[in-house]
Amino acid sequence: ETHYKKAIELEPRYIVAYHDLGVYFKESGRIDEAITYFEKTYQLTKDQDTHINIIAINLGNTYIIKALDLKLDDQPYQKLFEKGTGLLKEALNFAKKNKEDLTQMEIINMLADSYYLFGSPKAALEWLNKVAGLKFKADVLEVTKELNKFYYLKGYCWYRIEQYADAITAFQRIDEDNARFWIKLSKTQTYFKRRNYAQAQNYAQEALQIDSEDKEAKVLKLLSQAMQLWQAEDFAKAKDLAEEARQLCSGKESYTLLAQCQNTLTKIYLYRNELESSFKCLNTALLILLDIREDINLFDNIKNMLKIIEEQKEKVIEKL
């Protein structure tokens, strides 16, 4: 850091020094300083072809990292996100013009990852579909690495919009334990949605054999067990397991899972004729999903169940 800053004092237009300081600060987690040096590098090279692609990519990615930090802190982030993705799109156009297919794929993966992280899996899939037609003449290992990223992203996006068969197809293209884990998790969700809770529990257990600490697999296993007990009308034990699953869900990254727990608890309370508790659980789930704007199928399911509970409450009032 000291040497590069000294070099800039001696030569204020020393592009390499600005860029390398930006990389150093980015890798050190000093994002604001990284942005300052990448912006300076970008300004010094924006009228040149030399270095422009890597600089636009680095500055764009750094803006997105900063935007994600702001999003997690519930602060306005949209402008930075738009600036970041705008620079990546600029870099993509440059790569297209120069017929750099591998670089195009790298940037498409970055854009898809950005949209996925910011809660837009469908927009991410639209970007991933642009990979079709690219031809790779680069190092086989580099191509394999980017293809794996591509299939992981496709799998994650399909998973998040509940297209589990498509998710499984994507993950099957990758020969890694992590991909096999996601195949098991996708099958867990598939059988859970089909109300085949015994099969869902089996696949959750298989997923946990690959990654014993995964929160989502743990929660889905507990919910599958709870719903089997619910089917057997052992509502007290079912409630205990669903509550245990809910306790595992902390932080915004677990909001969709938490909504799933609330939905499961609602069914249990409803069959125990605890209408007030059912209503509270579903209201909480609805507020969670409104906050994260995710999982539309679950959102619709919860709205329908709220109507059922309201109807049940009216019947109870009539009887009284």
N, C-alpha and C positions, 0 to 999 in steps of 0.2 A: 504493500500500500504506500509506504513512505517513498520508495524508489520511483513508483509510477507518478506520484504527485509531484516529485522533484522534476521528473522528465517533462511533465505538463508545464511547470513553471518555466523551464528552458525553451520548450516548444509548444505554445498554446494550441496548435492545431495537430498535435500528435494523436492521430486517430486510434492507433493500437492501444495506447495507454488508457484513453477514455474507455474503450471497449472492454479491455481486460480488467479494469477497475470495476466496471459494471458487473462483469461475470463474478469477480471476487466477492463483491457485496451481495449479489443475488445468492450465491452459494453459502454465504455467511448468515443469511436471513435478514440482512440489512436492506430491506426492499426499497425504502424511500431513497437511500443513497444510490442503489443500483439504478433506479429510474432516472435520477439526475444525470448519471454518467452515460447511460444508454441514450437518453434524449440528446445529450451533447454530441455523441457519436453519430446519431441519426441526422442531426442538423448539419454536421460537417460532411456527410456523405450522401445526402438525399439527391444531389444532382449527378451522382456518379453511379456507374454500374458496379464498381468494385465494392465488395463487402456488403452491398445494400441488403441482400437477402438475409444473411445471418443476423444483421443488426436489427432489421424489421422483426424477425422472429424473436430475438431476445427481448427487445423492447415490448413487443406485443404480449409475450408470455409473462413478463414482469408486471405489466399493467393488470393482467388477469389474476395473477397471484395477489396483488394488492386489492383488487375488486373482491376476491373471495374472502380475504381478511375482513374487509368492510361488511360484506354480506353476513359473515358469522357473528359480527358485532352489531347486527341490525342497523347498519348505517347505509346511506345512499351509495350504491356501487355501480349503477347502470352505465353512467358516462364512461367510467374507466373500463368496464367490460366491453363497451362498444368500441372504444379506442383500441383496446387490445385485439379484439377479433378483427377490427378494420385493418390493423397492421399485418395480421396473419393472412388476411385475404389479399393484401397488397403483395406479400411475399409469394403467395400461391400463384398470382398472375405472372409474377416475374419468373417463377419456375416453369410455368406453362410455356411462356414465350421462349425460354431456353431449352424446352423439351427435357427437363430434369424430372423424370417420372418418379424416382425414389423420393426426391425432395418433395414433390407434390403429395405423395402418400404420407410422408412425415407430417406435413402441414395440415392435411385433411384430418389425420388422427388427432393433431393438437386442437383443431377447431371442434371436432366431434367431442373430444374430452371436455373442452371448455363448456360447450352447451349442455353436456350431460351433468357436469358438476354444478351448473347453475339451474338444474331442474327442468331441462328441456330434452328428454331422451328422443322425442320424435324429430326435433330439429337436428340432433346429433346423427340420427339414422339418415336423414336427408343428405348430410355431408358425407357420410360413409358410402352412400350409393354412388358418389362421384368417383370412387376408385375404379369402377368398371372401365376397362379399355386401356388402363395404364400398363406399360411393358417395362420390365426391369432388366437392366444390363449390369447392375452393380454387384458388389460382393454378396454371395449367397447368404452369409450370416446376417448381414445388415438387412437384406430383404426379408429373411425369416423373422427377424426381430420386429420389423414394422408390420409384417403380416399377422404375427401373434397379437400385437397391440390392436390391430384392426379387428380381429375376430373376438378378442376380449371385449372391446368397446361395443361391437355389435351385440354380443351376448348379453352384456350388462343392460344395454338399451332395451332389447327385447324383453329381458327379465322384468325391468321396471314398468313396462307397459303391459305386463302379464301375458305376453305372447311366449309362453314357456317352451313350446315345441320349436319355435324359431331360435330361441336362446340355446336350447340343447344342440341344435344343428350347428350353430356358430361355435360353441365351446368344443364340440367334437372335432373341430379342425385343428385343435391345439393338443399336442401330446405332452401335457404337464399335469402334475397333481392338482394345481390350483384350478385348472379347467375342469378336471374330473369332479372336484368339489362343487363347482357351480352347476355341473350337470345334475349332481345329486340334489342340490338345493332347488333347482328348477323343477325336478320331479317331485320333490316335497310339496312345493307350492301347487303344482298341477293336481296332485291327489287331494291336497287340503281343499282346494276350490271345488273339487268333485265330491267332497264329503266322504272320501275314502280315507278316514283318519288313521286306520291301522297301517296302510301302505305309506301314508305321509310320515308317520312316526318311524317306519323302517328306513326310509330314505334320509330323514333327518339324522338318524343314528349313523348311517353310512357316511353322511357328510361330516359328522363329528369325529369319525374315525380318521378322516383326512386332516381336519383342523378342529381339534378338541376345544378350542377357545372361542370359536365363532359365535357371536351373540345371536345372530339371526337363526342359525341352526338350532341353538339351545331353546330359543323362544318358540320356534315352530314345533319342536319336539314336545315341549310342555303343552302347547295349545292343542296339538294332535291328541295327546293323552287326555287332556281336559275334555275334549269333544267326544272321545270314546266313552268317558265316564258319564258325560251328559246324555249320550245315546242310551246308556244303561240306567239312566235316571238316578245316578248317584251324584246329585247336584252339589252336595257339601264338598266332596273331594274334588269335583270338577272346578268349583269356585277356588279352592285352595291352590290348585295347579295353575289356573289362569292368573290368579293374583301373583304367584311366584314368577310367572312369565312377565307380568307387567313390571315387577320390581327390577327386572333386567334391562328395561328400556329407559335409558337416560340420555339426554342430549338430543339436539335436533336431528342428528343423523339416524336416530331410532324412532322418529315420529310416525312413520308409516307402520312400523311394527307395533308401536304403542296403540295406534288406532285399531290395528288388528286384534290386539289384546282386549281393548275396550269393547269391540264388536262381539268377541267371544263371551266376555263377561255379561254383556247385555242379554244374550240368548239364555245364559244360565239363570240370571235374575228373573227373566221373563217367565221361565218355566217354574220358578219358585214363587211366582205371583208377587215378586217384589218390584212393582211397577215403577216406583219412585227411583230406586237404584238403577233400574234398566234405563230410565229416561236420562238420568245423570251421566251414565256411561256413554250412551250414544251421543248426547250433546257434547261431551268432552271429545269424542272421536271426530265429530263433525267440525269442531273448532280447530282441532289439530290439522285436519285435511284442508280446511280453508286457509290455514296459515302457510302450509307448505305447497298448496296447489298441486298435489300429487295423488296418484292412485285413484283415477276417476271411477273405476268399477266399484271399489270399496266405498267411495263417496256416495254413489247411487244406492248401493245396498243399505248404507246407514240411513239415508233419507227415507227409504221405504220402511225400514224398521221403526223409525220415529213415528211414521203414520200409524203403524200397527199398534204401537204403545199408546198413542193418543186415543185410538179407537177402543183399546182395552180399558183405558182410564175412564172413558165415557160410559162404558158398560157397567163398570164398578160403581160410578156415581149414580147411574140409573137405579141399580139395585138398592143402594143406600137410601 
